[in-house]
Amino acid sequence: MTAVADERANETTVDPAELIARARALAPLIREQAPKTEQDRRLTEEVVVALREAGLFRLSTPTRFGGYDLKMSDLLSIVAEVGKACGSAGWNVSIDTASTRFALNGMPESALAEVFADNPDAYVISTAHLSTTKAWRVEGGFKITGTFPWSSGCEIADWAYIPVVPVFDGEEPTTGLVGAVVPMGDLKIERTWHVAGLAGSGTHTVVAEEVFVPEHRAVAFDLSALVGEDERDSMLIQGSAQSLAAIVGAAEGALEVTRQALAKKRPITYVNYEAAVDAPSVQMWFGEAAHLIETARLHLTEIGAALDGIPETQPMPWEERARLRMHQRSAHEKSRAGVEKLLDVVGGSAFALSNPLQRLWRDISVMSRHTALNSPIILEDYSRATLDIHPSVTLLY
């Protein structure tokens, strides 16, 4: 490490509690902007600027580039704090933290320096789609073309990390693959994200039209590098854990919204109680919701503690991977179940578009259906792992 880099690392050391406080301080702005975020199908510029100025786009940037390089448990806590105010905002922060960590483990130092050396706040997305993309080796690097759907955060991103593209020889596929980092200015965006929840995540389609990637920003490898079930690392599990934090945070945000509504002594009709909060049945329903959401946080905490200090590229036994994914499943299912009870507590007014509860509910409903958090598959794989019934049903996790 150079003297300049060492000095920068010392200057950017920060207590994670301070970052959580910064995220909490942004909550009123993020919550205020949430309807426009949803309408625009991306985070508003006001929110993007505020998150960047608070240092929340450098959570996993290496300290040698001026970032914070936080451990997993701290990342999860901060993402969850942002998610309390807006599911889409929490999701977008998780995309940057996870994608940066992916790139750090997949790209050479020359590429990382180009991304982060002059901009520790660089927002990075990760995206891949094997069936719609192709790459060719050309002089000095690679040429990539194709479409990358489901690219969350693409409209606010500085760089795209593309972990895998099939390499072709003319029109013939080879066993070669290439990973790359590409500036977003070299890519086009098709605004294809029209959904019932998580609308503000900006999960549009990225298009590459014969994009040249120089050798120093690319890594070539072979299909044989894809490992078997007993050799897989935890990289994707760590990534999905950060997405999960946005879900748990949104559930905690829904709990707070409901608590505030009850504190205002909102009426309940056709019963002997003037205010809903006076009814023991409402109190117990709220208590059950609170416990479910607290349980979701406990699952998230267990995941963070298990992943702290484990290099993402270190092989992890199948049973441990399956165990952590089962905690992920339980966390998002408890979050969903808790918010469903909160909707019962508030009643029909919870679905007014002016009520943030309905937006958080819809965001959680979509976030928790991400392919990485597929409940039936996670349970099936966990069951096989605990009984040592091979093979694993997943190809990557």
N, C-alpha and C positions, 0 to 999 in steps of 0.2 A: 504494500500500500504506500502511495506517495505521501509526502508531508502534507500536501494540499488535501488529499482525500482523508487522511487521518484527522486533520483539523476540522473538515466538514463533518466527519462522523461524530466527533466530540460535540460539535455545535448542535447537532440534530438529535441528540439523545433526549428522549422525552418519556415521562411517566405515563403509562397507559391510562391511569386514572384521569390524567389531564385530557387525554384524547376523548375519553368517555364524556367528560364534562363539556368539551367543545361540541361533541355530537348532540348532547342534551340541550345545549344553548341554541343550537340550530333548529330544534324541533318546531318552535312556533312558525318560523319561515317555511320549513319544509311542509308542515301541515297546511299552512295558508296556500301554498303553491300546488298542493296535491290535486285539486280539481283541474287546474290548467295543465299540470303534468300529464294527467290522464287524457285530457282533451287533445293535447299536442302529440301524444304517443311518444314522448321522450321527456327527460327531466328538463325543466325550464332553465334558462340561462342563469337566472338568479340563484337557483339551487346549485347548479354546477359551479359557479363562481364561489359560492359560500363554502361548499365542500372542499374545493381546492385551497381556498385561503385558510381553512381550518387544518390543513395538512392531512385530510382524510383520503387523498389519492396517493399518498406515499407510505401507507401503512406497511406494505410488504416490499417497498423499494429498499435495496441494500444500503446500509449506512455508508458504504464507500462512495455512494452517489448522492448522499444527503437524505436518505430515507430513514425509516424507523425500524424496518426489518423485525417486526414483532413476532412473538411466538403465537401458536395457534389459538390458545385459550384467550389471549388478549384480542386477537383479530375477531373472534366470534363475539366477544362482548361488545366491541365497538360497532360491528355490523348490525347486531341486534338493536343497539341503541338508536341507530339511524332508522332501522325498520319500524320502530315504534311509531314514528311520525308518518311514514309512508312506505308501503311495501315496495314500490318501484324504486324509491331512493335507496332503501336497504339492499335491494337486489343489485342495483348498479354498483354500489360500493363493493359488494361481494364479488362481482364480476372482475373489477379491477384488482382486488387483492389476490384472488385466485389466479387470474390470468398472468399477473406479474410473477407469481411463484412458479407457474408452469414454464414461463419463458426463461426464468433463472435456471431451471433444471434442464432446459432443452436447447438453449442457444449458447454459442461461444461468447467469450468476454468481449470480442470486437463488436458483436451485435448489441450486447447489453450496454456497452459504452455509448453506442450511437443513440440508443433509446433513452437512457437515463442520465448520462454525464452532464448534459446542459439543462435537464428538466427532470428533477426528482419527482415532480408531480405528474409525470406523463401517465395518461389514462390508457390502459391496455385492455383489449378484449382478446378472447381466444375463440377460434371458430374452425370448424372442419366439416367436410362432407365428402366422403370417399366417392360416391356414385356420380357426383355432378362436377368434379374438378379433375384437372389433369396438369401435369408439369412435364417440361422437356428440358434436358440439359442443353445449354447454349454456351457460347464463348463467355467466360467470366462469371458464370452462374447458372440460373434457371429461369425459365419462362413459365408463368402460372396463368391458367385461365379457368373459369368456371364460376359457379354460384355457391355461396355459403349462407344458407338460411339460418334462422334462429340466432342471429348475431346480436345479443343483448348489448346495449350501450354503444352501438356502432356510430351513432350520430354525435356523440360527445367524446369519442375516442381519438387518441393521437396515433396509436399503433394497433395493428392486429397481429397476434401471434397465431400462426397457422401450423399446428403441430404435425400434420401429415397430409400430403398430397401424393397420389399415385404418379409415378414417373413413367412416361411413354417413350417409345422409340418410334417416331413417326406416328402411325395410328395403332401400333401394337403395344399393349401393356407389357410392362416388365415386372420383376419382383422388387424393383426399387421404389423407395418413398423419399420424400423430402419434407423437412420442416423449415419454417422461415418466419421472420418478423418483417412486416410490410407497413410503411407509413400509410395512414388512412387516406392521404391525399392521392395515393396511387390507385385507390379503389373507388368504386361507385356504390351507391346505396339505393336499393329499391324499397320503398316504404310499404311493406307487405304485412305489418303487424296490426291486425284488426281483431281484437279479442275482448272477452267479457271481463277479464281481470288482469292485473299486472300490465295494464295498457301503457303506463308511463315508462316501462322499462326500455322502450325503443328497440325491441327485438326484431329488427328488420332484416332484410336479405342483403348481404354484401356480394358484390360482383367484381371479379377480376377479369380484365380483358387483356390478355397477353402481357401481364405485368412482369417486368424484369426484376429479379432478385439477385443482387450480387453475391458472390461466393461467401463473403464474410458475414452475410446475414442469413445463411442457409446451412442446414445440416442434412446430409444424405445418409440414408441407412437402408436396410433390406428387410423384407418381410420376416426373415429369420430372426430379426431382433425383437419381434413381438413374442413375449414369453408365455409359458404355460401357467396353469392355475397356482402352482406352488412357488412361482418365482415373481409374481406380480408385486408391484410396490403400492404405496398408499396414496399416490399423487391424485388420482381422480376422487378418492374418498375424501381427501383433505379439501379438494375443490368443492365437492358437494356439501361438505360440512359448513363452508362459508355461505353457500346459498341457503342452507337450512337455518342459519342464524337470522337471516332476514325474515323467515317464516315465524320463528319463535318471537322475534322482536315485534312483528306485526300483531301477533296474538296478545302480547303484553300491552301493546298500544290499544288494542280493542278493549282489554280489561280496564284500562285507565279511562277510556272514553265512557264506558258503561258506569264505572264508579262515579264519575263526574255527573252523569245524567241522573243517577239515583240521589246524589247529594243535593240536587236542585229540587228534590221533593216532587218529581214528576208524578202526576196523578195516575191512578189506576181505576178504570171504570167498572161499574156493575158489581162492586164488592163493598165490604164494610170498611175498607181502609181508604183514607184520603190520599195517601202517597204510596207508591209501589214499594218503597224501601221499608215501610212499616209492616209489610206482610212477611211473616216468617217463611212462607213458601218461596218468596222472591229472594229473601236473604240466603236461604239454603241453596237455591239454584245458582245464585251468584257465587256462593262459597264453593260449590262443586266446580264451577267454571274456573275459579281462581286456582283450585287445587290441580285441575287438569293442566292448566297453563304453567303452573309452577313445576309440575312433573316434567313437562316438555323442556323446561329450562334445565332441570337436573340431568336429563338425557344429553342435552347439548353440552353441559359442563363435563360429563363423563367422556364425551367424544374429544373435547378440547384437551382434557388432562391426558388421555391416552395418546394423542397425537403430538403433544408438546415434546420438542426435542428429537422427534423421529425424522430423519431426512426423508423427503418424499420419494427419493429413488432407492431407498433401502427396502429389500424384499421383506414382505410381511406374510406370515402364514395365512392360508385360506380361512381357517376358522376365526382368526382375529379380524380379518377384513370383514367377514360375514357378521361377526359380533358387532362391530362398529356400525355397519350399515343397518343392522337391526335396531340399534339405538337411534339412528337417523329416522327410520320408519316410525318408531314409537314417538319421537319428538314431534314430527309433523302431524301424525294422527291425533296426538293429545292436543296439539294446538288447534286443529280443526274442530275437534269435539268440544273444546272449551269455548270457542267462539260461537259455535252453534247454540250453546246454552245461553250465551250472552244475548244472542238475538231473541231467544225466548223471553229473557228478562226485560228487554226493552220493548219488544212487541213490534207491531206494524210500523211504527215511526222509525225503526232502525233501518228501513229500506228507503227512506227519503234520500234523494240524491244529495241533499244538504248535510246528511248525517255521515260523518267519516267512518262509522262502524261498517256500513255496507261496502264501502270501498276496501277496507282492510279485509273483510270477509271474502270478497271476490279476489283480491290479490292473493290471499292465502290459498284459496281454492285452486288457482292456476299454478302458483309457485310449487305447491306440494305435489303436483302431477308431473313435474319435470321427470324426464326419463331416468335420471340418476337416482330419483327417489321413488321408483316404481314399487309400490307396496307389495303386490303379489309376488313379483320376482325376488324382491329382497327376502321375503319370508321363505320362499321355496329354496333359495340358495342357502340361507341360514340353516334351514332344516336339514338339508343334505350335508352341510359342513359339520354340524354337530353330531350327525350319525356317521360321518366319514363315508358318505356315498358319493363316489366320483362318477362323472366329472362335475365341476362347477357348471351351473347353467349360464353364467355370465362370461363374456369374452374379454372384458376389460377390467372389471372390478374384483 
